[in-house]
């Protein structure tokens, strides 16, 4: 089992806690990366599909979830979600570190497509980078267009006729304390990506390999796991309204669905 970064563990712990409130259904995931959120959903009994632009990401997902693919519980789709002709409605649309890659008009298009593929009672969950004051090398190499604030998420939802159901800052203060080390490791390992186009950087962002940043020696699993991170999880919940949180988690419904749900 891969050893995950502390910030990723904290995000997954929070997501898993929120998913307990929802009965399993069908999901559509955009930008699955290595499949950590996919795994959380499948373990909780959900079925669905994940969209990604990068063929190598799709192949790795198909390998990782070969059993679920063979059982027709999961499929990995090498396609731009914005151009999907998906007809099967979903109970959940979920994206992690995706919307920040989209130019302003494409954010609205993303929300329109999400609304189209959701059932009337469906929910969208999004995780995006927070705190513009902490913009750094990682945002540049990953092809980000922005970092978000609570107010910018609220404004984006309102402008596109979505109703925010829940909004929380995550990973504070752990990720903030580790940020200088993170920036050093990213600059040392990935500065060459600054010469890529934004689309290329976006594609690469889901499968990064930076030692002690995105992957760790297996021995560190003794200290980087859900049990040892529980105190940090409780702390992140305590400070969920902090404007310094480096990750923002939101749940939203289209206003028509929010009235019907």
PyMOL commands that set and color helices and strands:
alter all, ss='L'
color gray80, all
select helices_A, chain A and resi 6-19+36-43+55-64+66-70+81-83+99-101+104-117+132-134+137-142+150-159+174-195+198-207+218-222+230-238+255-260
alter helices_A, ss='H'
color red, helices_A
select strands_A, chain A and resi 26-30+47-52+74-78+90-96+118-129+162-170+247-254
alter strands_A, ss='S'
color yellow, strands_A
deselect
rebuild
show_as cartoon
